[in-house]
Amino acid sequence: MTQEQAQVVAQILERFDFNKVLNHMRSVDWQWFDEVPDMDDLKGTATRLLVEAQMDPQEVVSMGTGGFRVYKLPWGLELTFSIVRGGSF
């Protein structure tokens, strides 16, 4: 990963409201592997997804786990946390 890519990841992590995610997960007892994750788990998972998306050679990438979703698009990188998703038909 280049220094520029690392800076993009760092900026996204700095701006993302991990406290809001953690508070929600605690309030609904949302568990990963039989326990509610802690702040380090959340930040580590988000970091891993952001780095993996940056390293993917495809121009457009969407990947996620545990509620997190990362989108790599031609105009930038985005991190989201989804608590509800509509059904598929």
N, C-alpha and C positions, 0 to 999 in steps of 0.2 A: 504494500500500500504506500502510495506517495504521501509526502508531507501535506500536500493540499487535500487529499482524501481524508487523512487523519484529522485535519482541521475541520472539515465539514462534519465528520462524525462527532467531534468534540462539541461543536456549536449546537448540533441537534440535541445531544445529550444534555447540554447546559440549559437549553430552552424548554425541554420536555418536563411536564409536571408529574414526576414519578410519585410524589406524595399523594396526589389525587388518585393515581392508579392503586397504590398500596392501601390507601384508606378504603377504596371501593372493594378491593379484594378481601380485606379484613371484614368489612361489613356484611359481605355475602358468603364468607368462608370459601372463597374461590381458591382451590388448592392445586398445587403442582406436586405430583409425586407424594400425595398424602399429607401435605402441609402447605399452609399459606406461605408464599415466598417472602423473603425479606428484601430490603432495599438493594443489597448487593446482588441478589438473584435477579431482580428486575433490571438493574443497570447492566449486568453481565449479559443477560439474554438480549437486551436491546442492542448493546454494543456488537455482539456476535452477529446478529442479523444485519446490522448496518454495514459491517465489514464484509460479510459474505456477499451482500448485494453489490457493494462497490467492486469487489473482485470478479464478479460474474462478467464474462465477456459480452453478454447480450446487452443491447441498448436499453431494453425495457425488462424489468425484473419485478416480480411480486413474490414475497415470501413471508412466512410468519409462523408463530407458535405461541401458545399460552395467552392469546389475546392480542399480542403484538403483531403488527403487520408493517413491513417495510416495502416501499415502492421506489424503485430506481427508474426514473423517467428521463427523457432527453433534456429536460430543463432542471432536473435536480433530484434530490433524495428526500424522502419523507418517512417519518415514523409515526404510526398511529397505534392506539389501543382501542379495540372494539369490545363493547359489552353486550351488544345485541346485533344479530344479523338476521335478515329476512330469509325465508325459505326459498328453495329452488324448485322450479317446475320443469 
